Amino acid sequence: MCYGQCARCIGWSLLLFSILSIVANILLYFPNGETKYASENHLSRFVWLFSGIGGGGLLIFLPAFVFMGLEDEDCCGCCGHEKCGKRCAMLSSILAAVIGLAGSGYCVIVAALGLAEGPLCLDSSGQWNYTFASTNGEYLLNRSTWSQCTEPKHVVEWNVTLFSILLAFGGLEFILCVVQVINGIIGGICGFCNSRQQQYDC
């Protein structure tokens, strides 16, 4: 596969994952579809760090659109040399990939911390606290303990599902950005495909 086509495929994948990350992050603000917990600040502290909206979402848009445009990039001339615009574009895409690595890495870290600490919930004693914070994430393997959170209902399932989704999408975004770094280096050094369709004159 040509380097530009590979980058375009990565770009479209990143765009899809970033949109899904934003949706998953937004849903974290509304356990059971209710808004009162957000307005009363009864949500996990990691929900407020916007890992899916900012890190795995908006920050991924930039590399996604850059990668999608690489295949059709027709910039001509680079550093005073003609016919190396494609190579410069591929090498410059590495900078966009680094931004993607930062955003997706942030998403992965926050989602993992959110899973480890567990949700903020009302426990059986009537106190709002992080019931599972001291379990070091072991509560994830023991569903029988999830009933300790009485409000919001099913908040543990809600948080575990959505933070897991953010963790997965952030991880996939990170991997794709690493692949594009490699693709950009190889494409920048070796050039695009040698087929006539990929060759053009300035």
Secondary structure in CASP SS format (residue, H / E / C, confidence):
PFRMAT SS
TARGET T0000
AUTHOR 0000-0000-0000
METHOD secondary structure of the structure
MODEL  1
M C 1.00
C C 1.00
Y H 1.00
G H 1.00
Q H 1.00
C H 1.00
A H 1.00
R H 1.00
C H 1.00
I H 1.00
G H 1.00
W H 1.00
S H 1.00
L H 1.00
L H 1.00
L H 1.00
F H 1.00
S H 1.00
I H 1.00
L H 1.00
S H 1.00
I H 1.00
V H 1.00
A H 1.00
N H 1.00
I H 1.00
L H 1.00
L H 1.00
Y C 1.00
F C 1.00
P H 1.00
N H 1.00
G H 1.00
E C 1.00
T C 1.00
K H 1.00
Y H 1.00
A H 1.00
S H 1.00
E C 1.00
N C 1.00
H C 1.00
L C 1.00
S C 1.00
R C 1.00
F C 1.00
V H 1.00
W H 1.00
L H 1.00
F C 1.00
S H 1.00
G H 1.00
I H 1.00
G H 1.00
G H 1.00
G H 1.00
G H 1.00
L H 1.00
L H 1.00
I H 1.00
F H 1.00
L H 1.00
P H 1.00
A H 1.00
F H 1.00
V H 1.00
F H 1.00
M H 1.00
G H 1.00
L H 1.00
E C 1.00
D C 1.00
E C 1.00
D C 1.00
C C 1.00
C C 1.00
G C 1.00
C E 1.00
C C 1.00
G C 1.00
H E 1.00
E C 1.00
K C 1.00
C C 1.00
G H 1.00
K H 1.00
R H 1.00
C H 1.00
A H 1.00
M H 1.00
L H 1.00
S H 1.00
S H 1.00
I H 1.00
L H 1.00
A H 1.00
A H 1.00
V H 1.00
I H 1.00
G H 1.00
L H 1.00
A H 1.00
G H 1.00
S H 1.00
G H 1.00
Y H 1.00
C H 1.00
V H 1.00
I H 1.00
V H 1.00
A H 1.00
A H 1.00
L H 1.00
G H 1.00
L H 1.00
A H 1.00
E H 1.00
G C 1.00
P C 1.00
L E 1.00
C E 1.00
L E 1.00
D C 1.00
S C 1.00
S C 1.00
G C 1.00
Q C 1.00
W E 1.00
N E 1.00
Y E 1.00
T C 1.00
F C 1.00
A H 1.00
S H 1.00
T H 1.00
N C 1.00
G C 1.00
E H 1.00
Y H 1.00
L H 1.00
L H 1.00
N C 1.00
R H 1.00
S H 1.00
T H 1.00
W H 1.00
S H 1.00
Q H 1.00
C C 1.00
T C 1.00
E E 1.00
P C 1.00
K C 1.00
H C 1.00
V H 1.00
V H 1.00
E H 1.00
W H 1.00
N H 1.00
V H 1.00
T H 1.00
L H 1.00
F H 1.00
S H 1.00
I H 1.00
L H 1.00
L H 1.00
A H 1.00
F H 1.00
G H 1.00
G H 1.00
L H 1.00
E H 1.00
F H 1.00
I H 1.00
L H 1.00
C H 1.00
V H 1.00
V H 1.00
Q H 1.00
V H 1.00
I H 1.00
N H 1.00
G H 1.00
I H 1.00
I H 1.00
G H 1.00
G H 1.00
I H 1.00
C H 1.00
G C 1.00
F C 1.00
C C 1.00
N C 1.00
S C 1.00
R H 1.00
Q H 1.00
Q H 1.00
Q C 1.00
Y C 1.00
D C 1.00
C C 1.00
END
